[in-house]
Structure formats: structure tokens, C-alpha cells
Amino acid sequence: MNQDLEKLISLHDLDVMIEDLSTDDIRNQEELLGLSTDDALAELRTLREKFCESINKRYLALYRQLSGHYGNAVVPALQGRCSGCLTRLPTAMCSSPDRNEHVRTCPTCGRVIYWAD
């Protein structure tokens, strides 16, 4: 798999973890269980900042733009469809043997897509 694509997927995963820890439900569970999500959030945000430094500036800008517009900038292609907008992807894109060797975007919504075969 392309390193830039792997980094974008990892960045998306970090953002999802940060968002999950920031929800009120988790905060309520923290009080019940005595866990500190503030420390975990601070650590994840620091890791995210360091991780962003290693990502190609062009792809990072694309990621930020898509995240601001859609929320989820990186989505898997499932059964020949973009799981972000559910549009059928071109056959040539889906059947390409090197489909995860390049950062590709959905021709309809523009999200970064990857195949998790």
C-alpha cells in the first residue's frame, strides 16, 4: 500500500479516536469509572500534530478540506462503491491491480478512497 495513503488512513483513525473521546457519553463514563480522558485526549492530539508533519503537504491540505466539508475524508471502497457517497466507482479504477499504490479520490465526492481487500 502507498505510504501516503497509509498515513491518511491513520490520520483519519486518530481523528475518529479524538472525536470519540471528546463526546459527552465518554465523559459521563469517565466519572463512573474514574478514568481520565483529558490525558488521553492530550496525548492523541500531540501524536496527531507530530504525525501531520510527516504527511505530504498536498495530501494534508486535501484531507483538511475534505474533513471540513464531509467530516470523513478517507473512506473504503466496498463492493465497487465509494462508502462515502455510495456512487459506483469506474470499473477500471476498481479492477486496477495497483489500486492502493496511489492516493485516489472518488470521482463524485472527492473523498480519498482505499480498498481493504
Backbone as CSV, one residue per row, in Angstrom:
resi,resn,N_x,N_y,N_z,CA_x,CA_y,CA_z,C_x,C_y,C_z
1,MET,0.851,-1.177,0.000,0.000,0.000,0.000,0.900,1.245,0.000
2,ASN,0.468,2.255,-0.677,1.172,3.526,-0.765,1.329,4.137,0.623
3,GLN,2.538,4.646,0.936,2.791,5.211,2.265,1.925,6.427,2.562
4,ASP,1.727,7.283,1.559,0.876,8.452,1.774,-0.555,8.040,2.082
5,LEU,-1.042,7.013,1.394,-2.388,6.512,1.633,-2.492,5.930,3.041
6,GLU,-1.481,5.159,3.456,-1.481,4.603,4.811,-1.507,5.711,5.865
7,LYS,-0.750,6.772,5.623,-0.715,7.884,6.570,-2.054,8.601,6.645
8,LEU,-2.726,8.758,5.508,-4.045,9.400,5.511,-5.066,8.555,6.260
9,ILE,-4.999,7.244,6.082,-5.907,6.347,6.805,-5.634,6.433,8.304
10,SER,-4.365,6.438,8.679,-4.001,6.539,10.101,-4.434,7.871,10.694
11,LEU,-4.271,8.952,9.940,-4.703,10.265,10.406,-6.213,10.274,10.639
12,HIS,-6.948,9.667,9.722,-8.403,9.580,9.876,-8.750,8.787,11.141
13,ASP,-8.039,7.685,11.380,-8.288,6.880,12.575,-8.011,7.686,13.849
14,LEU,-6.929,8.465,13.850,-6.626,9.311,15.005,-7.739,10.324,15.240
15,ASP,-8.216,10.935,14.167,-9.296,11.915,14.301,-10.563,11.281,14.859
16,VAL,-10.857,10.059,14.439,-12.041,9.354,14.949,-11.872,9.069,16.444
17,MET,-10.676,8.645,16.860,-10.438,8.378,18.283,-10.572,9.659,19.107
18,ILE,-10.024,10.754,18.599,-10.122,12.034,19.307,-11.578,12.462,19.434
19,GLU,-12.332,12.314,18.355,-13.749,12.688,18.381,-14.531,11.822,19.351
20,ASP,-14.241,10.518,19.353,-14.934,9.608,20.264,-14.654,9.950,21.726
21,LEU,-13.409,10.295,22.024,-13.065,10.635,23.408,-13.628,11.979,23.834
22,SER,-13.987,12.801,22.871,-14.499,14.134,23.172,-16.007,14.162,23.411
23,THR,-16.694,13.069,23.188,-18.149,13.059,23.323,-18.575,13.068,24.794
24,ASP,-19.770,13.551,25.034,-20.310,13.622,26.395,-20.520,12.251,26.998
25,ASP,-20.881,11.251,26.174,-21.099,9.898,26.699,-19.831,9.356,27.347
26,ILE,-18.693,9.582,26.695,-17.422,9.113,27.239,-17.107,9.871,28.531
27,ARG,-17.380,11.163,28.516,-17.123,11.977,29.716,-17.954,11.471,30.902
28,ASN,-19.201,11.073,30.637,-20.038,10.542,31.705,-19.499,9.217,32.218
29,GLN,-19.000,8.373,31.330,-18.413,7.095,31.728,-17.127,7.318,32.518
30,GLU,-16.415,8.378,32.173,-15.175,8.704,32.888,-15.459,8.919,34.369
31,GLU,-16.538,9.640,34.649,-16.891,9.898,36.043,-17.255,8.601,36.760
32,LEU,-17.947,7.707,36.070,-18.341,6.442,36.682,-17.149,5.522,36.911
33,LEU,-16.229,5.484,35.964,-15.117,4.547,36.042,-13.861,5.145,36.658
34,GLY,-13.831,6.462,36.823,-12.652,7.105,37.390,-11.490,7.204,36.419
35,LEU,-11.765,7.204,35.136,-10.711,7.295,34.122,-10.513,8.746,33.698
36,SER,-9.333,9.081,33.230,-9.051,10.436,32.781,-8.932,10.471,31.261
37,THR,-9.955,11.000,30.614,-9.897,11.114,29.155,-9.117,12.356,28.734
38,ASP,-8.960,13.329,29.626,-8.207,14.532,29.280,-6.759,14.197,28.941
39,ASP,-6.161,13.299,29.729,-4.787,12.885,29.459,-4.692,12.147,28.134
40,ALA,-5.647,11.262,27.893,-5.653,10.504,26.641,-5.861,11.431,25.450
41,LEU,-6.762,12.393,25.586,-7.002,13.365,24.513,-5.763,14.195,24.218
42,ALA,-5.091,14.650,25.243,-3.878,15.452,25.068,-2.807,14.638,24.352
43,GLU,-2.673,13.382,24.738,-1.678,12.519,24.108,-2.011,12.258,22.634
44,LEU,-3.277,11.997,22.348,-3.692,11.767,20.963,-3.506,13.017,20.107
45,ARG,-3.814,14.174,20.655,-3.646,15.425,19.894,-2.173,15.716,19.615
46,THR,-1.317,15.431,20.574,0.124,15.608,20.370,0.621,14.646,19.300
47,LEU,0.181,13.400,19.388,0.553,12.403,18.381,0.068,12.824,17.002
48,ARG,-1.131,13.374,16.935,-1.695,13.817,15.654,-0.858,14.943,15.053
49,GLU,-0.467,15.903,15.882,0.345,17.014,15.389,1.675,16.525,14.822
50,LYS,2.327,15.628,15.548,3.606,15.077,15.074,3.399,14.275,13.793
51,PHE,2.310,13.550,13.744,2.018,12.709,12.579,1.759,13.572,11.349
52,CYS,1.085,14.696,11.522,0.782,15.593,10.398,2.052,16.136,9.752
53,GLU,3.109,16.280,10.533,4.375,16.771,9.991,4.983,15.804,8.978
54,SER,4.649,14.526,9.089,5.234,13.520,8.195,4.418,13.298,6.920
55,ILE,3.261,13.938,6.829,2.386,13.735,5.669,2.680,14.778,4.597
56,ASN,2.653,14.335,3.357,2.838,15.222,2.210,1.870,16.400,2.339
57,LYS,2.388,17.612,2.175,1.579,18.834,2.360,0.351,18.860,1.448
58,ARG,0.500,18.380,0.225,-0.623,18.365,-0.721,-1.759,17.474,-0.218
59,TYR,-1.389,16.296,0.257,-2.408,15.372,0.742,-3.005,15.845,2.068
60,LEU,-2.194,16.481,2.897,-2.702,17.007,4.163,-3.713,18.122,3.908
61,ALA,-3.427,18.981,2.937,-4.370,20.052,2.588,-5.674,19.462,2.048
62,LEU,-5.569,18.429,1.212,-6.761,17.755,0.690,-7.558,17.145,1.835
63,TYR,-6.862,16.491,2.754,-7.521,15.866,3.898,-8.274,16.905,4.727
64,ARG,-7.627,18.014,5.006,-8.265,19.059,5.816,-9.494,19.633,5.121
65,GLN,-9.378,19.847,3.807,-10.506,20.383,3.050,-11.684,19.407,3.083
66,LEU,-11.416,18.132,2.828,-12.481,17.129,2.813,-13.071,16.916,4.199
67,SER,-12.239,16.938,5.233,-12.738,16.764,6.603,-13.672,17.897,6.987
68,GLY,-13.318,19.103,6.566,-14.173,20.245,6.865,-15.504,20.178,6.150
69,HIS,-15.490,19.599,4.960,-16.716,19.538,4.160,-17.585,18.341,4.522
70,TYR,-16.968,17.166,4.641,-17.738,15.933,4.857,-17.650,15.374,6.275
71,GLY,-16.582,15.653,6.960,-16.362,15.009,8.252,-15.456,13.802,8.114
72,ASN,-15.779,12.910,7.202,-14.933,11.744,6.950,-14.278,11.883,5.574
73,ALA,-12.980,12.122,5.593,-12.257,12.412,4.352,-11.716,11.165,3.679
74,VAL,-11.537,10.104,4.441,-10.953,8.869,3.919,-11.958,7.744,4.147
75,VAL,-12.355,7.090,3.068,-13.358,6.033,3.168,-12.944,4.815,2.354
76,PRO,-13.370,3.633,2.773,-13.062,2.453,1.972,-14.002,2.316,0.774
77,ALA,-13.517,1.663,-0.244,-14.362,1.296,-1.378,-14.900,-0.100,-1.079
78,LEU,-16.201,-0.232,-1.056,-16.841,-1.509,-0.744,-17.725,-1.942,-1.897
79,GLN,-17.487,-3.127,-2.397,-18.265,-3.697,-3.497,-18.341,-2.746,-4.683
80,GLY,-17.205,-2.114,-4.989,-17.136,-1.242,-6.151,-17.800,0.114,-5.964
81,ARG,-18.089,0.472,-4.714,-18.733,1.760,-4.442,-17.923,2.547,-3.423
82,CYS,-17.970,3.855,-3.552,-17.399,4.744,-2.545,-18.322,4.667,-1.333
83,SER,-17.792,4.337,-0.170,-18.666,4.227,1.004,-19.024,5.587,1.580
84,GLY,-18.470,6.657,1.020,-18.842,7.997,1.453,-20.114,8.484,0.790
85,CYS,-20.180,8.337,-0.550,-21.346,8.839,-1.287,-22.154,7.720,-1.942
86,LEU,-21.661,6.487,-1.829,-22.325,5.276,-2.357,-22.414,5.245,-3.888
87,THR,-21.621,6.049,-4.551,-21.594,6.055,-6.008,-20.750,4.886,-6.500
88,ARG,-21.199,4.270,-7.565,-20.433,3.181,-8.173,-19.175,3.765,-8.787
89,LEU,-18.042,3.158,-8.466,-16.753,3.610,-8.980,-16.500,3.018,-10.359
90,PRO,-15.726,3.710,-11.193,-15.427,3.181,-12.525,-14.759,1.806,-12.439
91,THR,-15.114,0.934,-13.345,-14.596,-0.425,-13.360,-13.075,-0.434,-13.457
92,ALA,-12.521,0.449,-14.258,-11.067,0.496,-14.419,-10.381,0.827,-13.092
93,MET,-11.000,1.648,-12.300,-10.435,2.020,-11.008,-10.498,0.840,-10.039
94,CYS,-11.596,0.118,-10.052,-11.793,-0.995,-9.122,-10.958,-2.223,-9.476
95,SER,-10.755,-2.448,-10.751,-10.060,-3.661,-11.171,-8.560,-3.467,-11.356
96,SER,-8.077,-2.271,-11.174,-6.652,-1.989,-11.327,-5.852,-2.769,-10.280
97,PRO,-4.813,-3.490,-10.706,-4.031,-4.268,-9.733,-3.239,-3.390,-8.757
98,ASP,-2.989,-2.139,-9.121,-2.233,-1.245,-8.244,-3.123,-0.168,-7.617
99,ARG,-4.365,-0.515,-7.350,-5.338,0.486,-6.892,-4.977,1.107,-5.553
100,ASN,-4.251,0.420,-4.692,-3.835,1.008,-3.416,-2.401,1.530,-3.462
101,GLU,-1.828,1.574,-4.631,-0.456,2.064,-4.772,-0.403,3.558,-5.051
102,HIS,-1.546,4.206,-5.153,-1.638,5.634,-5.383,-2.764,6.187,-4.512
103,VAL,-2.664,7.449,-4.161,-3.766,8.097,-3.456,-4.815,8.427,-4.512
104,ARG,-5.983,7.831,-4.370,-7.065,8.038,-5.337,-8.250,8.683,-4.636
105,THR,-8.997,9.437,-5.418,-10.189,10.076,-4.877,-11.410,9.634,-5.659
106,CYS,-12.546,9.664,-5.004,-13.815,9.329,-5.650,-14.104,10.401,-6.705
107,PRO,-14.446,9.983,-7.926,-14.734,10.976,-8.954,-16.005,11.794,-8.685
108,THR,-16.848,11.336,-7.781,-18.086,12.052,-7.484,-17.945,13.001,-6.293
109,CYS,-17.519,12.468,-5.147,-17.466,13.303,-3.937,-16.075,13.835,-3.627
110,GLY,-15.048,13.233,-4.186,-13.683,13.697,-3.977,-12.986,13.124,-2.765
111,ARG,-13.677,12.280,-1.980,-13.039,11.687,-0.809,-11.901,10.762,-1.242
112,VAL,-10.916,10.622,-0.366,-9.818,9.683,-0.601,-10.392,8.289,-0.370
113,ILE,-10.152,7.394,-1.318,-10.681,6.028,-1.191,-9.540,5.025,-1.184
114,TYR,-9.809,3.902,-0.527,-8.849,2.800,-0.495,-9.630,1.487,-0.503
115,TRP,-8.949,0.437,-0.908,-9.548,-0.885,-0.949,-8.966,-1.714,0.183
116,ALA,-9.812,-2.276,1.008,-9.373,-3.051,2.177,-9.523,-4.552,1.926
117,ASP,-9.136,-4.991,0.766,-9.267,-6.411,0.408,-8.446,-7.280,1.322
